Amino acid sequence: MFWKKKPVTKEPSKPEVEKLPGLKEIPDLVGRHLVVELKQNPDWVWKLKGVVRKRPEEGKDAFDVRVFDEAQAAAKKVAVKDYSSLNEYPDLILYEGWFDKKSMKVQIEEKQGT
């Protein structure tokens, strides 16, 4: 009968890929940490962009983060869409680490070569 749909079967050869959030402003916790703890210029910090992904082992409020300068990415003609977009361009990453919204913890380190 044509009105009954066949069950959709997943292909075993294709693993499920997590959909990552896109490019955004840097999270407030991360921006405050860069300004207060790492003594960076606030005018410069708040112009930076960030990409995040969930840290499933840490809970629903924990995220990995990468901070970069959108102007540098544009100059190198790199389209940053999500967290994994920067895997091929580690030289664009200015800061990398993680943060937890619930506990308000931030662990960020400056990447080499910046």
URQUI-V130566 format. One record per pair of residues at least 24 apart in sequence whose C-alpha atoms are under 7 Angstrom apart, sorted by the first residue. I is the first residue (numbers start at 1). J is the second residue. Records with the same first field share a line. If there is no record, write none. Layout:
I = J, J
This chain:
20 = 53, 82, 83
21 = 52, 53, 82
22 = 51, 81, 82
23 = 49, 50, 51, 80, 81, 82
24 = 49, 50, 51
25 = 49, 50
26 = 50, 67
30 = 106
51 = 82, 83
52 = 83
53 = 83
61 = 100, 101, 102
62 = 99, 100, 101
63 = 98, 99, 100
64 = 97, 98, 99
65 = 96, 97, 98
66 = 93, 95, 96, 97
67 = 93, 94, 95, 96
68 = 92, 93, 94, 95
